[in-house]
Amino acid sequence: MDFYIEYFGTAASVIVAISLTQKNIKKLRILNLIGAAAFAVYGLFIRAWPVLGLNAFIAVIDIYYLIEMKRLKNYFELMQIDNPLDSIYLKRFLEFYGDDINGFIPSWKVESLNKYKAVFVLRNLLPVSLVLYVEKDDEVEIAVDYAIPAYRDMKNASYFFGEITEIFKEVKVFTAMSGSRKHNKYLEKIGFRFSDKLKKYQYQR
């Protein structure tokens, strides 16, 4: 029995440790809540009341902030960059997040920036997502659809694709290049499907 209790406590510690590696604040809070709650139960099992009390307190804090995050109303808007090559901020953004972007979209090269138009998704006035795209007749080809680590919760994408259909009223097809497994999974989650014929992802409306 003691072995299982120790195993349970170790598992709780691992969950807490994993939570601290999360870049997404919501995921961090959720994992930390699970780990703290498990550790509180572990403290109860071994009758370590300080362990129980401290971790129960941490779990309550996590619940509080998760509720606050749920209540928080986000304000979104799009900020178009008319001349990407002339935008100092865009260049700094790509320099700062370049390696992370390539981790999701290995085929992307910053040297090809002149081919695309750029738009930032602002969330409470913070530039949290960048989309680089090119218009081709009745098609929009998306080269980069990137969200910064702390704001990868699908809300940016939902807003962007809700607004872009108003901006590109004549566009029937959106395409995106295949990337990492995580990026491809994201594309599928927002409605893109891989086209064997085109060898890239496609979204039709």
C-alpha positions as CSV (number, residue, x, y, z in Angstrom):
1,M,0.0,0.0,0.0
2,D,2.8,2.4,0.9
3,F,4.4,1.8,-2.5
4,Y,1.3,3.0,-4.3
5,I,1.0,6.0,-2.1
6,E,4.6,7.0,-2.8
7,Y,4.0,6.3,-6.5
8,F,1.0,8.6,-6.4
9,G,3.0,11.4,-4.7
10,T,5.8,11.1,-7.3
11,A,3.2,11.3,-10.1
12,A,1.8,14.5,-8.5
13,S,5.3,16.0,-8.3
14,V,5.9,15.2,-12.0
15,I,2.6,16.9,-13.0
16,V,3.5,20.0,-11.1
17,A,7.0,20.0,-12.7
18,I,5.4,19.6,-16.2
19,S,3.0,22.5,-15.5
20,L,6.0,24.8,-14.9
21,T,7.3,24.1,-18.4
22,Q,4.1,25.3,-20.1
23,K,4.3,28.5,-22.1
24,N,0.5,28.8,-22.3
25,I,-0.7,30.3,-19.1
26,K,-4.0,28.5,-19.1
27,K,-2.4,25.1,-19.6
28,L,0.0,25.9,-16.8
29,R,-2.8,26.7,-14.5
30,I,-4.8,23.6,-15.4
31,L,-1.8,21.2,-15.0
32,N,-0.7,22.9,-11.8
33,L,-4.2,22.6,-10.4
34,I,-4.2,18.8,-11.1
35,G,-0.8,18.4,-9.6
36,A,-1.6,20.5,-6.5
37,A,-4.9,18.7,-5.9
38,A,-3.1,15.3,-6.3
39,F,-0.4,16.4,-3.9
40,A,-3.0,17.5,-1.4
41,V,-4.6,14.1,-1.5
42,Y,-1.1,12.6,-1.1
43,G,-0.7,14.8,2.0
44,L,-3.9,13.4,3.3
45,F,-2.8,9.8,2.8
46,I,0.4,10.3,4.7
47,R,-1.1,12.6,7.3
48,A,1.2,15.4,6.4
49,W,-1.1,18.3,7.2
50,P,1.3,21.1,6.0
51,V,1.6,19.3,2.6
52,L,-2.2,19.0,2.4
53,G,-2.9,22.6,3.5
54,L,-0.3,24.2,1.2
55,N,-1.3,22.3,-1.9
56,A,-5.0,22.8,-1.2
57,F,-4.3,26.5,-1.1
58,I,-2.4,26.4,-4.4
59,A,-5.3,24.5,-6.0
60,V,-7.7,27.2,-4.8
61,I,-5.5,29.9,-6.3
62,D,-5.3,28.0,-9.6
63,I,-9.1,27.7,-9.6
64,Y,-9.5,31.4,-8.9
65,Y,-7.3,32.5,-11.8
66,L,-8.9,30.0,-14.2
67,I,-12.3,31.5,-13.3
68,E,-10.9,35.0,-13.8
69,M,-9.4,34.0,-17.2
70,K,-12.8,32.6,-18.2
71,R,-14.5,35.9,-17.2
72,L,-12.0,38.1,-18.9
73,K,-13.5,39.6,-22.0
74,N,-10.9,39.9,-24.9
75,Y,-11.1,42.6,-27.5
76,F,-9.8,41.7,-30.9
77,E,-8.9,43.6,-34.0
78,L,-6.8,43.2,-37.1
79,M,-3.8,45.5,-37.9
80,Q,-2.9,45.4,-41.5
81,I,0.8,46.0,-42.5
82,D,0.7,47.7,-45.9
83,N,4.4,47.4,-46.6
84,P,5.9,44.5,-44.7
85,L,9.4,45.3,-45.8
86,D,9.2,48.8,-44.3
87,S,7.7,47.6,-41.0
88,I,10.4,47.7,-38.3
89,Y,8.1,46.0,-35.8
90,L,7.3,43.2,-38.1
91,K,11.0,42.6,-38.8
92,R,11.7,42.5,-35.0
93,F,8.8,40.2,-34.5
94,L,10.2,37.8,-37.1
95,E,13.7,38.0,-35.7
96,F,12.4,37.3,-32.1
97,Y,10.0,34.5,-33.0
98,G,11.8,33.2,-36.2
99,D,13.1,30.0,-34.7
100,D,9.7,29.2,-33.2
101,I,7.9,29.9,-36.5
102,N,10.3,27.6,-38.3
103,G,9.6,24.9,-35.8
104,F,6.0,25.0,-36.9
105,I,6.5,25.9,-40.6
106,P,10.0,24.7,-41.7
107,S,9.5,25.8,-45.3
108,W,9.1,29.4,-44.3
109,K,12.0,31.7,-45.2
110,V,12.2,35.3,-44.0
111,E,13.8,36.2,-47.3
112,S,10.5,35.6,-49.0
113,L,8.7,38.3,-47.0
114,N,8.5,40.6,-50.0
115,K,6.0,38.2,-51.6
116,Y,3.4,38.5,-48.9
117,K,1.0,40.8,-47.2
118,A,0.9,40.9,-43.4
119,V,-1.7,41.3,-40.7
120,F,-1.5,41.1,-36.9
121,V,-4.3,39.9,-34.7
122,L,-4.4,42.3,-31.8
123,R,-5.8,41.0,-28.5
124,N,-6.4,43.7,-26.0
125,L,-4.0,45.7,-28.1
126,L,-1.3,43.1,-27.9
127,P,0.0,41.7,-31.2
128,V,-0.5,38.0,-30.4
129,S,-0.8,36.4,-33.9
130,L,0.8,37.1,-37.3
131,V,-0.6,36.0,-40.6
132,L,1.4,36.3,-43.9
133,Y,-0.6,35.7,-47.0
134,V,-0.8,36.4,-50.7
135,E,-3.9,36.8,-52.9
136,K,-4.2,34.8,-56.1
137,D,-7.4,35.5,-58.0
138,D,-10.2,33.9,-55.9
139,E,-7.7,32.2,-53.5
140,V,-5.7,33.3,-50.5
141,E,-2.5,31.4,-49.8
142,I,-1.5,31.6,-46.2
143,A,2.3,31.2,-45.7
144,V,2.4,31.8,-42.0
145,D,-0.3,31.6,-39.3
146,Y,1.6,32.0,-36.0
147,A,0.5,32.7,-32.5
148,I,2.9,33.7,-29.7
149,P,3.3,30.9,-27.0
150,A,1.2,32.5,-24.3
151,Y,-1.9,33.0,-26.5
152,R,-2.4,29.6,-28.3
153,D,-6.0,29.0,-27.4
154,M,-7.7,29.1,-30.8
155,K,-9.4,32.4,-30.0
156,N,-7.1,34.3,-32.3
157,A,-7.7,31.9,-35.2
158,S,-11.5,32.1,-34.6
159,Y,-11.5,35.8,-34.7
160,F,-9.1,36.0,-37.8
161,F,-11.1,33.6,-39.9
162,G,-14.4,35.2,-38.8
163,E,-13.1,38.6,-40.0
164,I,-11.1,37.5,-43.1
165,T,-14.3,36.1,-44.7
166,E,-15.6,39.7,-44.5
167,I,-12.4,41.2,-45.9
168,F,-12.1,38.7,-48.8
169,K,-15.7,38.5,-49.8
170,E,-15.0,37.1,-53.2
171,V,-12.5,34.5,-52.0
172,K,-13.7,31.0,-52.0
173,V,-10.6,29.1,-51.2
174,F,-7.9,29.5,-48.5
175,T,-4.8,27.3,-48.7
176,A,-1.9,26.7,-46.3
177,M,1.3,24.8,-46.6
178,S,1.9,21.7,-44.5
179,G,4.2,22.1,-41.5
180,S,5.0,20.3,-38.3
181,R,2.6,17.7,-36.9
182,K,1.4,20.2,-34.3
183,H,0.8,22.9,-37.0
184,N,-1.1,20.5,-39.3
185,K,-3.2,19.4,-36.4
186,Y,-4.0,23.1,-35.7
187,L,-5.0,23.6,-39.4
188,E,-7.3,20.6,-39.3
189,K,-8.9,21.9,-36.1
190,I,-9.8,25.2,-37.7
191,G,-11.4,23.5,-40.7
192,F,-8.5,23.0,-43.2
193,R,-8.3,19.6,-45.0
194,F,-5.2,18.2,-46.8
195,S,-5.6,18.1,-50.6
196,D,-3.6,15.2,-52.2
197,K,-4.0,17.0,-55.5
198,L,-2.6,20.3,-54.4
199,K,-0.2,18.8,-51.8
200,K,-1.3,21.5,-49.3
201,Y,-4.1,22.2,-46.9
202,Q,-7.3,23.8,-48.2
203,Y,-10.3,25.5,-46.7
204,Q,-13.3,26.2,-48.8
205,R,-16.4,28.2,-48.0
